Amino acid sequence: MAQTANHANRPDRNPTITVQVTITPNGRMSLPADIRKRLGLAGGGALLIEETEDGLILRTPAQAIAHA
């Protein structure tokens, strides 16, 4: 189930959405369709995974470039 939280002290960011996904035994996970659609991801699309002290961050290549 998706949960949305508004961050009033961070007006530069969109609301945070937290979604639990399951990782299959072979290491695959599926992003919900509404997230894929919102990010413009199609089958075979790419995401970059950044591991931080706080956890994982997933970004599209365009988001990663904008964040750099």
MODELLER restraints for C-alpha pairs under 7 A, 6 or more apart:
rsr = mdl.restraints
at = mdl.atoms
rsr.add(forms.Gaussian(group=physical.xy_distance, feature=features.Distance(at['CA:1:A'], at['CA:19:A']), mean=6.11, stdev=0.5))
rsr.add(forms.Gaussian(group=physical.xy_distance, feature=features.Distance(at['CA:2:A'], at['CA:17:A']), mean=6.29, stdev=0.5))
rsr.add(forms.Gaussian(group=physical.xy_distance, feature=features.Distance(at['CA:2:A'], at['CA:18:A']), mean=5.59, stdev=0.5))
rsr.add(forms.Gaussian(group=physical.xy_distance, feature=features.Distance(at['CA:2:A'], at['CA:19:A']), mean=4.85, stdev=0.5))
rsr.add(forms.Gaussian(group=physical.xy_distance, feature=features.Distance(at['CA:3:A'], at['CA:17:A']), mean=5.51, stdev=0.5))
rsr.add(forms.Gaussian(group=physical.xy_distance, feature=features.Distance(at['CA:3:A'], at['CA:18:A']), mean=5.35, stdev=0.5))
rsr.add(forms.Gaussian(group=physical.xy_distance, feature=features.Distance(at['CA:3:A'], at['CA:19:A']), mean=6.90, stdev=0.5))
rsr.add(forms.Gaussian(group=physical.xy_distance, feature=features.Distance(at['CA:4:A'], at['CA:15:A']), mean=6.33, stdev=0.5))
rsr.add(forms.Gaussian(group=physical.xy_distance, feature=features.Distance(at['CA:4:A'], at['CA:16:A']), mean=5.57, stdev=0.5))
rsr.add(forms.Gaussian(group=physical.xy_distance, feature=features.Distance(at['CA:4:A'], at['CA:17:A']), mean=4.72, stdev=0.5))
rsr.add(forms.Gaussian(group=physical.xy_distance, feature=features.Distance(at['CA:4:A'], at['CA:18:A']), mean=6.77, stdev=0.5))
rsr.add(forms.Gaussian(group=physical.xy_distance, feature=features.Distance(at['CA:5:A'], at['CA:15:A']), mean=5.74, stdev=0.5))
rsr.add(forms.Gaussian(group=physical.xy_distance, feature=features.Distance(at['CA:5:A'], at['CA:16:A']), mean=5.41, stdev=0.5))
rsr.add(forms.Gaussian(group=physical.xy_distance, feature=features.Distance(at['CA:5:A'], at['CA:17:A']), mean=6.83, stdev=0.5))
rsr.add(forms.Gaussian(group=physical.xy_distance, feature=features.Distance(at['CA:6:A'], at['CA:15:A']), mean=4.88, stdev=0.5))
rsr.add(forms.Gaussian(group=physical.xy_distance, feature=features.Distance(at['CA:6:A'], at['CA:16:A']), mean=6.67, stdev=0.5))
rsr.add(forms.Gaussian(group=physical.xy_distance, feature=features.Distance(at['CA:7:A'], at['CA:15:A']), mean=6.50, stdev=0.5))
rsr.add(forms.Gaussian(group=physical.xy_distance, feature=features.Distance(at['CA:21:A'], at['CA:29:A']), mean=6.54, stdev=0.5))
rsr.add(forms.Gaussian(group=physical.xy_distance, feature=features.Distance(at['CA:21:A'], at['CA:30:A']), mean=6.72, stdev=0.5))
rsr.add(forms.Gaussian(group=physical.xy_distance, feature=features.Distance(at['CA:22:A'], at['CA:29:A']), mean=5.87, stdev=0.5))
rsr.add(forms.Gaussian(group=physical.xy_distance, feature=features.Distance(at['CA:23:A'], at['CA:29:A']), mean=4.68, stdev=0.5))
rsr.add(forms.Gaussian(group=physical.xy_distance, feature=features.Distance(at['CA:36:A'], at['CA:42:A']), mean=6.93, stdev=0.5))
rsr.add(forms.Gaussian(group=physical.xy_distance, feature=features.Distance(at['CA:46:A'], at['CA:60:A']), mean=6.52, stdev=0.5))
rsr.add(forms.Gaussian(group=physical.xy_distance, feature=features.Distance(at['CA:47:A'], at['CA:58:A']), mean=6.28, stdev=0.5))
rsr.add(forms.Gaussian(group=physical.xy_distance, feature=features.Distance(at['CA:47:A'], at['CA:59:A']), mean=5.51, stdev=0.5))
rsr.add(forms.Gaussian(group=physical.xy_distance, feature=features.Distance(at['CA:47:A'], at['CA:60:A']), mean=4.70, stdev=0.5))
rsr.add(forms.Gaussian(group=physical.xy_distance, feature=features.Distance(at['CA:47:A'], at['CA:61:A']), mean=6.39, stdev=0.5))
rsr.add(forms.Gaussian(group=physical.xy_distance, feature=features.Distance(at['CA:48:A'], at['CA:58:A']), mean=5.63, stdev=0.5))
rsr.add(forms.Gaussian(group=physical.xy_distance, feature=features.Distance(at['CA:48:A'], at['CA:59:A']), mean=5.22, stdev=0.5))
rsr.add(forms.Gaussian(group=physical.xy_distance, feature=features.Distance(at['CA:48:A'], at['CA:60:A']), mean=6.08, stdev=0.5))
rsr.add(forms.Gaussian(group=physical.xy_distance, feature=features.Distance(at['CA:48:A'], at['CA:61:A']), mean=6.52, stdev=0.5))
rsr.add(forms.Gaussian(group=physical.xy_distance, feature=features.Distance(at['CA:49:A'], at['CA:56:A']), mean=6.55, stdev=0.5))
rsr.add(forms.Gaussian(group=physical.xy_distance, feature=features.Distance(at['CA:49:A'], at['CA:57:A']), mean=5.65, stdev=0.5))
rsr.add(forms.Gaussian(group=physical.xy_distance, feature=features.Distance(at['CA:49:A'], at['CA:58:A']), mean=4.67, stdev=0.5))
rsr.add(forms.Gaussian(group=physical.xy_distance, feature=features.Distance(at['CA:49:A'], at['CA:59:A']), mean=6.59, stdev=0.5))
rsr.add(forms.Gaussian(group=physical.xy_distance, feature=features.Distance(at['CA:50:A'], at['CA:56:A']), mean=5.63, stdev=0.5))
rsr.add(forms.Gaussian(group=physical.xy_distance, feature=features.Distance(at['CA:50:A'], at['CA:57:A']), mean=5.04, stdev=0.5))
rsr.add(forms.Gaussian(group=physical.xy_distance, feature=features.Distance(at['CA:50:A'], at['CA:58:A']), mean=6.44, stdev=0.5))
rsr.add(forms.Gaussian(group=physical.xy_distance, feature=features.Distance(at['CA:51:A'], at['CA:57:A']), mean=6.47, stdev=0.5))
